[in-house]
Amino acid sequence: MKKLGLASTVAGALMAALIGFAAPAQAHNHHHDYYWWDQLYPTVVVPHVDTTVHH
């Protein structure tokens, strides 16, 4: 029974390490080379409006 507990502890630690290393890689912003990225996640473009008074 102790071997099973040790094996599950080691497996849990390895999975935690795997998830810990995968999260920063997933969060890395590296989509600048993909032309289709804006089709999946559209960006908002707001025009600049001149609000000064013209006499």
N, CA, C and O atoms as a Maestro MAE file, in Angstrom:
{
 s_m_m2io_version
 :::
 2.0.0
}

f_m_ct {
 s_m_title
 :::
 protein
 m_atom[220] {
  # First column is atom index #
  i_m_mmod_type
  r_m_x_coord
  r_m_y_coord
  r_m_z_coord
  i_m_residue_number
  s_m_chain_name
  s_m_pdb_residue_name
  s_m_pdb_atom_name
  i_m_atomic_number
  :::
  1 25 0.815 -1.183 0.000 1 A "MET " " N  " 7
  2 3 0.000 0.000 0.000 1 A "MET " " CA " 6
  3 2 0.867 1.260 0.000 1 A "MET " " C  " 6
  4 15 0.478 2.289 -0.553 1 A "MET " " O  " 8
  5 25 2.040 1.172 0.621 2 A "LYS " " N  " 7
  6 3 2.926 2.327 0.650 2 A "LYS " " CA " 6
  7 2 3.478 2.628 -0.733 2 A "LYS " " C  " 6
  8 15 3.717 3.787 -1.070 2 A "LYS " " O  " 8
  9 25 3.682 1.587 -1.537 3 A "LYS " " N  " 7
  10 3 4.189 1.798 -2.893 3 A "LYS " " CA " 6
  11 2 3.151 2.523 -3.741 3 A "LYS " " C  " 6
  12 15 3.497 3.369 -4.566 3 A "LYS " " O  " 8
  13 25 1.880 2.189 -3.538 4 A "LEU " " N  " 7
  14 3 0.816 2.848 -4.285 4 A "LEU " " CA " 6
  15 2 0.731 4.326 -3.901 4 A "LEU " " C  " 6
  16 15 0.546 5.183 -4.765 4 A "LEU " " O  " 8
  17 25 0.864 4.618 -2.631 5 A "GLY " " N  " 7
  18 3 0.844 6.013 -2.179 5 A "GLY " " CA " 6
  19 2 2.022 6.799 -2.715 5 A "GLY " " C  " 6
  20 15 1.873 7.953 -3.116 5 A "GLY " " O  " 8
  21 25 3.182 6.186 -2.724 6 A "LEU " " N  " 7
  22 3 4.370 6.847 -3.254 6 A "LEU " " CA " 6
  23 2 4.240 7.067 -4.760 6 A "LEU " " C  " 6
  24 15 4.607 8.124 -5.272 6 A "LEU " " O  " 8
  25 25 3.722 6.074 -5.458 7 A "ALA " " N  " 7
  26 3 3.552 6.197 -6.909 7 A "ALA " " CA " 6
  27 2 2.536 7.290 -7.245 7 A "ALA " " C  " 6
  28 15 2.742 8.055 -8.187 7 A "ALA " " O  " 8
  29 25 1.453 7.368 -6.491 8 A "SER " " N  " 7
  30 3 0.457 8.405 -6.765 8 A "SER " " CA " 6
  31 2 0.994 9.790 -6.409 8 A "SER " " C  " 6
  32 15 0.653 10.770 -7.071 8 A "SER " " O  " 8
  33 25 1.816 9.882 -5.386 9 A "THR " " N  " 7
  34 3 2.425 11.163 -5.034 9 A "THR " " CA " 6
  35 2 3.386 11.624 -6.122 9 A "THR " " C  " 6
  36 15 3.395 12.798 -6.492 9 A "THR " " O  " 8
  37 25 4.183 10.715 -6.626 10 A "VAL " " N  " 7
  38 3 5.120 11.057 -7.700 10 A "VAL " " CA " 6
  39 2 4.359 11.431 -8.966 10 A "VAL " " C  " 6
  40 15 4.724 12.387 -9.650 10 A "VAL " " O  " 8
  41 25 3.313 10.691 -9.281 11 A "ALA " " N  " 7
  42 3 2.519 11.000 -10.474 11 A "ALA " " CA " 6
  43 2 1.841 12.363 -10.332 11 A "ALA " " C  " 6
  44 15 1.785 13.130 -11.294 11 A "ALA " " O  " 8
  45 25 1.334 12.664 -9.156 12 A "GLY " " N  " 7
  46 3 0.716 13.969 -8.924 12 A "GLY " " CA " 6
  47 2 1.714 15.102 -9.040 12 A "GLY " " C  " 6
  48 15 1.398 16.157 -9.590 12 A "GLY " " O  " 8
  49 25 2.914 14.893 -8.528 13 A "ALA " " N  " 7
  50 3 3.951 15.921 -8.631 13 A "ALA " " CA " 6
  51 2 4.366 16.142 -10.080 13 A "ALA " " C  " 6
  52 15 4.592 17.280 -10.492 13 A "ALA " " O  " 8
  53 25 4.467 15.080 -10.845 14 A "LEU " " N  " 7
  54 3 4.825 15.224 -12.260 14 A "LEU " " CA " 6
  55 2 3.733 15.946 -13.042 14 A "LEU " " C  " 6
  56 15 4.032 16.769 -13.908 14 A "LEU " " O  " 8
  57 25 2.488 15.649 -12.748 15 A "MET " " N  " 7
  58 3 1.388 16.335 -13.433 15 A "MET " " CA " 6
  59 2 1.346 17.812 -13.046 15 A "MET " " C  " 6
  60 15 1.095 18.666 -13.897 15 A "MET " " O  " 8
  61 25 1.586 18.119 -11.784 16 A "ALA " " N  " 7
  62 3 1.621 19.520 -11.357 16 A "ALA " " CA " 6
  63 2 2.755 20.265 -12.050 16 A "ALA " " C  " 6
  64 15 2.587 21.417 -12.449 16 A "ALA " " O  " 8
  65 25 3.898 19.621 -12.194 17 A "ALA " " N  " 7
  66 3 5.018 20.248 -12.895 17 A "ALA " " CA " 6
  67 2 4.690 20.446 -14.371 17 A "ALA " " C  " 6
  68 15 5.027 21.480 -14.947 17 A "ALA " " O  " 8
  69 25 4.048 19.479 -14.975 18 A "LEU " " N  " 7
  70 3 3.672 19.590 -16.384 18 A "LEU " " CA " 6
  71 2 2.699 20.738 -16.599 18 A "LEU " " C  " 6
  72 15 2.862 21.526 -17.531 18 A "LEU " " O  " 8
  73 25 1.695 20.839 -15.749 19 A "ILE " " N  " 7
  74 3 0.729 21.930 -15.867 19 A "ILE " " CA " 6
  75 2 1.399 23.264 -15.559 19 A "ILE " " C  " 6
  76 15 1.101 24.271 -16.201 19 A "ILE " " O  " 8
  77 25 2.290 23.279 -14.594 20 A "GLY " " N  " 7
  78 3 2.997 24.513 -14.253 20 A "GLY " " CA " 6
  79 2 3.883 25.022 -15.373 20 A "GLY " " C  " 6
  80 15 4.023 26.232 -15.545 20 A "GLY " " O  " 8
  81 25 4.483 24.125 -16.133 21 A "PHE " " N  " 7
  82 3 5.312 24.544 -17.261 21 A "PHE " " CA " 6
  83 2 4.480 24.863 -18.496 21 A "PHE " " C  " 6
  84 15 4.906 25.654 -19.337 21 A "PHE " " O  " 8
  85 25 3.306 24.263 -18.619 22 A "ALA " " N  " 7
  86 3 2.485 24.483 -19.807 22 A "ALA " " CA " 6
  87 2 1.725 25.801 -19.745 22 A "ALA " " C  " 6
  88 15 1.458 26.398 -20.788 22 A "ALA " " O  " 8
  89 25 1.371 26.268 -18.568 23 A "ALA " " N  " 7
  90 3 0.581 27.494 -18.446 23 A "ALA " " CA " 6
  91 2 1.313 28.721 -18.990 23 A "ALA " " C  " 6
  92 15 0.697 29.475 -19.743 23 A "ALA " " O  " 8
  93 25 2.577 28.973 -18.663 24 A "PRO " " N  " 7
  94 3 3.248 30.135 -19.245 24 A "PRO " " CA " 6
  95 2 3.428 30.016 -20.759 24 A "PRO " " C  " 6
  96 15 3.397 31.024 -21.465 24 A "PRO " " O  " 8
  97 25 3.610 28.821 -21.252 25 A "ALA " " N  " 7
  98 3 3.759 28.647 -22.699 25 A "ALA " " CA " 6
  99 2 2.452 28.958 -23.416 25 A "ALA " " C  " 6
  100 15 2.468 29.500 -24.522 25 A "ALA " " O  " 8
  101 25 1.334 28.627 -22.809 26 A "GLN " " N  " 7
  102 3 0.040 28.916 -23.415 26 A "GLN " " CA " 6
  103 2 -0.256 30.408 -23.354 26 A "GLN " " C  " 6
  104 15 -0.891 30.944 -24.263 26 A "GLN " " O  " 8
  105 25 0.185 31.079 -22.317 27 A "ALA " " N  " 7
  106 3 -0.092 32.499 -22.153 27 A "ALA " " CA " 6
  107 2 0.812 33.371 -23.013 27 A "ALA " " C  " 6
  108 15 0.566 34.571 -23.135 27 A "ALA " " O  " 8
  109 25 1.846 32.798 -23.609 28 A "HIS " " N  " 7
  110 3 2.771 33.571 -24.432 28 A "HIS " " CA " 6
  111 2 2.048 34.113 -25.654 28 A "HIS " " C  " 6
  112 15 1.332 33.381 -26.338 28 A "HIS " " O  " 8
  113 25 2.236 35.388 -25.922 29 A "ASN " " N  " 7
  114 3 1.560 36.054 -27.033 29 A "ASN " " CA " 6
  115 2 2.440 35.941 -28.275 29 A "ASN " " C  " 6
  116 15 3.356 36.745 -28.449 29 A "ASN " " O  " 8
  117 25 2.185 34.968 -29.134 30 A "HIS " " N  " 7
  118 3 3.022 34.739 -30.310 30 A "HIS " " CA " 6
  119 2 2.181 34.566 -31.565 30 A "HIS " " C  " 6
  120 15 2.512 33.742 -32.418 30 A "HIS " " O  " 8
  121 25 1.117 35.315 -31.693 31 A "HIS " " N  " 7
  122 3 0.214 35.134 -32.828 31 A "HIS " " CA " 6
  123 2 0.391 36.208 -33.889 31 A "HIS " " C  " 6
  124 15 -0.493 36.373 -34.730 31 A "HIS " " O  " 8
  125 25 1.487 36.938 -33.886 32 A "HIS " " N  " 7
  126 3 1.641 38.040 -34.823 32 A "HIS " " CA " 6
  127 2 1.877 37.567 -36.253 32 A "HIS " " C  " 6
  128 15 1.646 38.330 -37.190 32 A "HIS " " O  " 8
  129 25 2.320 36.357 -36.443 33 A "ASP " " N  " 7
  130 3 2.602 35.865 -37.783 33 A "ASP " " CA " 6
  131 2 1.387 35.234 -38.454 33 A "ASP " " C  " 6
  132 15 1.452 34.876 -39.630 33 A "ASP " " O  " 8
  133 25 0.301 35.094 -37.739 34 A "TYR " " N  " 7
  134 3 -0.874 34.417 -38.283 34 A "TYR " " CA " 6
  135 2 -1.860 35.443 -38.822 34 A "TYR " " C  " 6
  136 15 -2.377 36.263 -38.062 34 A "TYR " " O  " 8
  137 25 -2.125 35.408 -40.117 35 A "TYR " " N  " 7
  138 3 -3.032 36.373 -40.720 35 A "TYR " " CA " 6
  139 2 -4.480 36.127 -40.321 35 A "TYR " " C  " 6
  140 15 -5.297 37.045 -40.399 35 A "TYR " " O  " 8
  141 25 -4.816 34.925 -39.900 36 A "TRP " " N  " 7
  142 3 -6.193 34.580 -39.565 36 A "TRP " " CA " 6
  143 2 -6.531 34.869 -38.112 36 A "TRP " " C  " 6
  144 15 -7.663 34.628 -37.692 36 A "TRP " " O  " 8
  145 25 -5.578 35.380 -37.329 37 A "TRP " " N  " 7
  146 3 -5.829 35.591 -35.899 37 A "TRP " " CA " 6
  147 2 -6.929 36.627 -35.674 37 A "TRP " " C  " 6
  148 15 -7.767 36.453 -34.789 37 A "TRP " " O  " 8
  149 25 -6.936 37.707 -36.466 38 A "ASP " " N  " 7
  150 3 -7.963 38.730 -36.293 38 A "ASP " " CA " 6
  151 2 -9.333 38.241 -36.738 38 A "ASP " " C  " 6
  152 15 -10.348 38.811 -36.337 38 A "ASP " " O  " 8
  153 25 -9.382 37.210 -37.548 39 A "GLN " " N  " 7
  154 3 -10.672 36.641 -37.911 39 A "GLN " " CA " 6
  155 2 -11.255 35.845 -36.752 39 A "GLN " " C  " 6
  156 15 -12.475 35.780 -36.595 39 A "GLN " " O  " 8
  157 25 -10.399 35.244 -35.944 40 A "LEU " " N  " 7
  158 3 -10.875 34.500 -34.782 40 A "LEU " " CA " 6
  159 2 -11.197 35.426 -33.618 40 A "LEU " " C  " 6
  160 15 -12.226 35.276 -32.959 40 A "LEU " " O  " 8
  161 25 -10.312 36.381 -33.373 41 A "TYR " " N  " 7
  162 3 -10.481 37.319 -32.274 41 A "TYR " " CA " 6
  163 2 -10.414 38.727 -32.846 41 A "TYR " " C  " 6
  164 15 -9.325 39.292 -32.952 41 A "TYR " " O  " 8
  165 25 -11.549 39.304 -33.217 42 A "PRO " " N  " 7
  166 3 -11.521 40.613 -33.860 42 A "PRO " " CA " 6
  167 2 -11.043 41.708 -32.905 42 A "PRO " " C  " 6
  168 15 -11.260 41.639 -31.695 42 A "PRO " " O  " 8
  169 25 -10.398 42.705 -33.471 43 A "THR " " N  " 7
  170 3 -9.934 43.841 -32.692 43 A "THR " " CA " 6
  171 2 -10.817 45.042 -32.990 43 A "THR " " C  " 6
  172 15 -11.397 45.141 -34.071 43 A "THR " " O  " 8
  173 25 -10.917 45.934 -32.049 44 A "VAL " " N  " 7
  174 3 -11.747 47.122 -32.195 44 A "VAL " " CA " 6
  175 2 -10.868 48.272 -32.653 44 A "VAL " " C  " 6
  176 15 -9.825 48.545 -32.059 44 A "VAL " " O  " 8
  177 25 -11.297 48.941 -33.711 45 A "VAL " " N  " 7
  178 3 -10.596 50.113 -34.210 45 A "VAL " " CA " 6
  179 2 -11.555 51.288 -34.107 45 A "VAL " " C  " 6
  180 15 -12.599 51.300 -34.759 45 A "VAL " " O  " 8
  181 25 -11.204 52.275 -33.290 46 A "VAL " " N  " 7
  182 3 -12.062 53.437 -33.075 46 A "VAL " " CA " 6
  183 2 -11.411 54.633 -33.752 46 A "VAL " " C  " 6
  184 15 -10.249 54.933 -33.480 46 A "VAL " " O  " 8
  185 25 -12.142 55.329 -34.637 47 A "PRO " " N  " 7
  186 3 -11.548 56.486 -35.305 47 A "PRO " " CA " 6
  187 2 -11.389 57.655 -34.335 47 A "PRO " " C  " 6
  188 15 -12.186 57.830 -33.412 47 A "PRO " " O  " 8
  189 25 -10.362 58.436 -34.560 48 A "HIS " " N  " 7
  190 3 -10.126 59.621 -33.738 48 A "HIS " " CA " 6
  191 2 -10.993 60.756 -34.271 48 A "HIS " " C  " 6
  192 15 -10.933 61.082 -35.456 48 A "HIS " " O  " 8
  193 25 -11.796 61.357 -33.399 49 A "VAL " " N  " 7
  194 3 -12.706 62.429 -33.789 49 A "VAL " " CA " 6
  195 2 -12.181 63.736 -33.218 49 A "VAL " " C  " 6
  196 15 -11.869 63.832 -32.031 49 A "VAL " " O  " 8
  197 25 -12.089 64.735 -34.077 50 A "ASP " " N  " 7
  198 3 -11.642 66.056 -33.641 50 A "ASP " " CA " 6
  199 2 -12.841 66.810 -33.081 50 A "ASP " " C  " 6
  200 15 -13.785 67.102 -33.815 50 A "ASP " " O  " 8
  201 25 -12.814 67.129 -31.792 51 A "THR " " N  " 7
  202 3 -13.960 67.781 -31.144 51 A "THR " " CA " 6
  203 2 -13.706 69.255 -30.858 51 A "THR " " C  " 6
  204 15 -14.446 69.869 -30.090 51 A "THR " " O  " 8
  205 25 -12.674 69.829 -31.462 52 A "THR " " N  " 7
  206 3 -12.419 71.255 -31.238 52 A "THR " " CA " 6
  207 2 -13.429 72.086 -32.012 52 A "THR " " C  " 6
  208 15 -13.948 71.666 -33.046 52 A "THR " " O  " 8
  209 25 -13.694 73.276 -31.486 53 A "VAL " " N  " 7
  210 3 -14.660 74.175 -32.112 53 A "VAL " " CA " 6
  211 2 -13.969 74.935 -33.231 53 A "VAL " " C  " 6
  212 15 -12.917 75.538 -33.016 53 A "VAL " " O  " 8
  213 25 -14.548 74.911 -34.423 54 A "HIS " " N  " 7
  214 3 -14.006 75.620 -35.582 54 A "HIS " " CA " 6
  215 2 -14.870 76.845 -35.850 54 A "HIS " " C  " 6
  216 15 -16.083 76.728 -36.023 54 A "HIS " " O  " 8
  217 25 -14.235 78.039 -35.884 55 A "HIS " " N  " 7
  218 3 -14.991 79.269 -36.166 55 A "HIS " " CA " 6
  219 2 -14.672 79.754 -37.540 55 A "HIS " " C  " 6
  220 15 -15.203 80.777 -37.973 55 A "HIS " " O  " 8
  :::
 }
 m_bond[219] {
  # First column is bond index #
  i_m_from
  i_m_to
  i_m_order
  :::
  1 1 2 1
  2 2 3 1
  3 3 4 2
  4 3 5 1
  5 5 6 1
  6 6 7 1
  7 7 8 2
  8 7 9 1
  9 9 10 1
  10 10 11 1
  11 11 12 2
  12 11 13 1
  13 13 14 1
  14 14 15 1
  15 15 16 2
  16 15 17 1
  17 17 18 1
  18 18 19 1
  19 19 20 2
  20 19 21 1
  21 21 22 1
  22 22 23 1
  23 23 24 2
  24 23 25 1
  25 25 26 1
  26 26 27 1
  27 27 28 2
  28 27 29 1
  29 29 30 1
  30 30 31 1
  31 31 32 2
  32 31 33 1
  33 33 34 1
  34 34 35 1
  35 35 36 2
  36 35 37 1
  37 37 38 1
  38 38 39 1
  39 39 40 2
  40 39 41 1
  41 41 42 1
  42 42 43 1
  43 43 44 2
  44 43 45 1
  45 45 46 1
  46 46 47 1
  47 47 48 2
  48 47 49 1
  49 49 50 1
  50 50 51 1
  51 51 52 2
  52 51 53 1
  53 53 54 1
  54 54 55 1
  55 55 56 2
  56 55 57 1
  57 57 58 1
  58 58 59 1
  59 59 60 2
  60 59 61 1
  61 61 62 1
  62 62 63 1
  63 63 64 2
  64 63 65 1
  65 65 66 1
  66 66 67 1
  67 67 68 2
  68 67 69 1
  69 69 70 1
  70 70 71 1
  71 71 72 2
  72 71 73 1
  73 73 74 1
  74 74 75 1
  75 75 76 2
  76 75 77 1
  77 77 78 1
  78 78 79 1
  79 79 80 2
  80 79 81 1
  81 81 82 1
  82 82 83 1
  83 83 84 2
  84 83 85 1
  85 85 86 1
  86 86 87 1
  87 87 88 2
  88 87 89 1
  89 89 90 1
  90 90 91 1
  91 91 92 2
  92 91 93 1
  93 93 94 1
  94 94 95 1
  95 95 96 2
  96 95 97 1
  97 97 98 1
  98 98 99 1
  99 99 100 2
  100 99 101 1
  101 101 102 1
  102 102 103 1
  103 103 104 2
  104 103 105 1
  105 105 106 1
  106 106 107 1
  107 107 108 2
  108 107 109 1
  109 109 110 1
  110 110 111 1
  111 111 112 2
  112 111 113 1
  113 113 114 1
  114 114 115 1
  115 115 116 2
  116 115 117 1
  117 117 118 1
  118 118 119 1
  119 119 120 2
  120 119 121 1
  121 121 122 1
  122 122 123 1
  123 123 124 2
  124 123 125 1
  125 125 126 1
  126 126 127 1
  127 127 128 2
  128 127 129 1
  129 129 130 1
  130 130 131 1
  131 131 132 2
  132 131 133 1
  133 133 134 1
  134 134 135 1
  135 135 136 2
  136 135 137 1
  137 137 138 1
  138 138 139 1
  139 139 140 2
  140 139 141 1
  141 141 142 1
  142 142 143 1
  143 143 144 2
  144 143 145 1
  145 145 146 1
  146 146 147 1
  147 147 148 2
  148 147 149 1
  149 149 150 1
  150 150 151 1
  151 151 152 2
  152 151 153 1
  153 153 154 1
  154 154 155 1
  155 155 156 2
  156 155 157 1
  157 157 158 1
  158 158 159 1
  159 159 160 2
  160 159 161 1
  161 161 162 1
  162 162 163 1
  163 163 164 2
  164 163 165 1
  165 165 166 1
  166 166 167 1
  167 167 168 2
  168 167 169 1
  169 169 170 1
  170 170 171 1
  171 171 172 2
  172 171 173 1
  173 173 174 1
  174 174 175 1
  175 175 176 2
  176 175 177 1
  177 177 178 1
  178 178 179 1
  179 179 180 2
  180 179 181 1
  181 181 182 1
  182 182 183 1
  183 183 184 2
  184 183 185 1
  185 185 186 1
  186 186 187 1
  187 187 188 2
  188 187 189 1
  189 189 190 1
  190 190 191 1
  191 191 192 2
  192 191 193 1
  193 193 194 1
  194 194 195 1
  195 195 196 2
  196 195 197 1
  197 197 198 1
  198 198 199 1
  199 199 200 2
  200 199 201 1
  201 201 202 1
  202 202 203 1
  203 203 204 2
  204 203 205 1
  205 205 206 1
  206 206 207 1
  207 207 208 2
  208 207 209 1
  209 209 210 1
  210 210 211 1
  211 211 212 2
  212 211 213 1
  213 213 214 1
  214 214 215 1
  215 215 216 2
  216 215 217 1
  217 217 218 1
  218 218 219 1
  219 219 220 2
  :::
 }
}
